[in-house]
Amino acid sequence: MLMSDKEFLEKSKMHVMKILSLVQELGKPSLNFGLVFSVNQEYIVQAIRIGRVLQGAINPQNLSFDINKARDIINQDSSLYCAGIINEPFTQSSANANAIIQKITDALKNHLSVILSSDQLNQYRNVIVKAFSNLTFKEGEASIFWSSREAHKTTYQYNVLFALNDQKTGGVMFGLALASTIIVNIQTERILCDQVKDIHEYSVLVQGIKVVDALPR
């Protein structure tokens, strides 16, 4: 008997929730990456292994990501292949998160041939929007693992691991470790007695590495 659309959606939702729960449990407690996976359930452990390997490239003090160390780690792992890296700053003078997100997604596509799904992109966008609004994140929220505040500047560190396998990837899984250092700098400078200069700078340093891992046959 064919399922109705409602039954199909409910079953799909339960399957997704089961995968998310499994991802969260397997990723605890040692990973300093948010986990955003679009993989078959039987490959979740394999995807998390990529995160555990790349954990060695994260500074335990401020949780920044060392892209060169990440590449060296991958090159020393016989089962993984480095398919490209990105290390690029993006800066603008407005809090328009969509504008900078478009630049980042274009760079990922051009440098790494990576196109994030709408769900993956929305999770990333939500973090940028909230950071650009200079809002306070709750501890552990949205995988913001570290932040610092100065008089006029706030810095956020957001590390996320995307993993994907589908018909297009064939017999391999793609992993994308993406570290974003988000800086919001808002200050007012007095030039003369009656003149002030407002400085608004929003920047994202994107460091990422694309990893290929063969699926078991």
NORNOR-V100192 format. One record per residue. RES is the residue in three letters. PSI is psi in radians with two decimals (999 if undefined). Layout:
BEGIN
res: {RES | RES}
psi: {PSI | PSI}
END
This chain:
BEGIN
res: {MET | LEU | MET | SER | ASP | LYS | GLU | PHE | LEU | GLU | LYS | SER | LYS | MET | HIS | VAL | MET | LYS | ILE | LEU | SER | LEU | VAL | GLN | GLU | LEU | GLY | LYS | PRO | SER | LEU | ASN | PHE | GLY | LEU | VAL | PHE | SER | VAL | ASN | GLN | GLU | TYR | ILE | VAL | GLN | ALA | ILE | ARG | ILE | GLY | ARG | VAL | LEU | GLN | GLY | ALA | ILE | ASN | PRO | GLN | ASN | LEU | SER | PHE | ASP | ILE | ASN | LYS | ALA | ARG | ASP | ILE | ILE | ASN | GLN | ASP | SER | SER | LEU | TYR | CYS | ALA | GLY | ILE | ILE | ASN | GLU | PRO | PHE | THR | GLN | SER | SER | ALA | ASN | ALA | ASN | ALA | ILE | ILE | GLN | LYS | ILE | THR | ASP | ALA | LEU | LYS | ASN | HIS | LEU | SER | VAL | ILE | LEU | SER | SER | ASP | GLN | LEU | ASN | GLN | TYR | ARG | ASN | VAL | ILE | VAL | LYS | ALA | PHE | SER | ASN | LEU | THR | PHE | LYS | GLU | GLY | GLU | ALA | SER | ILE | PHE | TRP | SER | SER | ARG | GLU | ALA | HIS | LYS | THR | THR | TYR | GLN | TYR | ASN | VAL | LEU | PHE | ALA | LEU | ASN | ASP | GLN | LYS | THR | GLY | GLY | VAL | MET | PHE | GLY | LEU | ALA | LEU | ALA | SER | THR | ILE | ILE | VAL | ASN | ILE | GLN | THR | GLU | ARG | ILE | LEU | CYS | ASP | GLN | VAL | LYS | ASP | ILE | HIS | GLU | TYR | SER | VAL | LEU | VAL | GLN | GLY | ILE | LYS | VAL | VAL | ASP | ALA | LEU | PRO | ARG}
psi: {2.30 | 2.47 | 2.58 | 2.90 | -0.69 | -0.77 | -0.69 | -0.76 | -0.71 | -0.74 | -0.71 | -0.70 | -0.75 | -0.67 | -0.75 | -0.76 | -0.66 | -0.75 | -0.77 | -0.74 | -0.74 | -0.73 | -0.79 | -0.71 | -0.77 | -0.46 | -0.11 | 2.68 | 0.04 | -0.10 | 2.30 | 0.71 | 2.46 | 2.51 | 2.04 | 1.68 | 2.47 | 1.26 | 2.78 | 2.60 | -0.61 | -0.18 | 0.10 | -0.78 | -0.68 | -0.68 | -0.71 | -0.56 | -0.65 | -0.75 | -0.71 | -0.65 | -0.79 | -0.21 | -0.51 | -0.22 | 0.05 | 2.26 | 2.11 | -0.27 | -0.90 | 0.05 | 0.40 | 2.78 | 2.20 | 1.79 | -0.63 | -0.70 | -0.66 | -0.75 | -0.73 | -0.72 | -0.79 | -0.73 | -0.41 | -0.09 | 2.03 | -0.36 | -0.15 | 2.67 | 2.29 | 2.01 | 0.08 | 2.77 | 2.80 | 2.38 | 1.54 | 2.34 | 2.56 | 2.24 | 2.49 | 2.94 | 0.11 | 2.84 | 0.35 | 1.67 | -0.58 | -0.62 | -0.80 | -0.56 | -0.71 | -0.72 | -0.71 | -0.79 | -0.63 | -0.72 | -0.72 | -0.70 | -0.77 | -0.71 | -0.65 | -0.02 | 0.66 | 2.23 | 1.94 | 2.56 | 2.88 | -0.67 | -0.77 | -0.75 | -0.67 | -0.68 | -0.71 | -0.76 | -0.72 | -0.65 | -0.79 | -0.77 | -0.81 | -0.69 | -0.75 | -0.46 | -0.05 | 0.65 | 2.81 | 2.24 | 2.48 | 2.73 | 2.17 | -0.08 | 2.35 | 0.43 | 0.40 | 1.81 | -0.28 | 2.50 | 2.71 | 2.61 | 2.35 | -2.98 | -0.71 | 0.10 | 2.37 | 2.35 | 2.29 | 2.54 | 2.11 | 2.00 | 2.25 | 2.51 | 2.01 | 2.46 | 2.46 | 2.34 | 2.33 | -2.92 | -0.55 | -0.57 | -0.27 | -2.24 | 0.31 | 2.86 | 2.42 | 2.33 | 2.45 | 1.87 | 2.09 | 2.05 | 2.23 | 2.09 | 1.93 | 2.16 | 2.20 | 2.03 | 1.89 | 2.08 | 2.81 | 2.19 | 2.36 | 2.04 | -0.96 | -3.13 | -0.66 | 0.25 | 2.39 | 2.69 | 2.09 | 2.30 | 2.12 | 2.05 | 2.20 | 2.12 | 2.64 | 2.05 | 2.01 | 2.11 | 2.13 | 2.70 | 2.29 | 2.23 | 2.42 | 2.30 | 2.17 | 2.41 | 2.59 | 2.52 | 999}
END
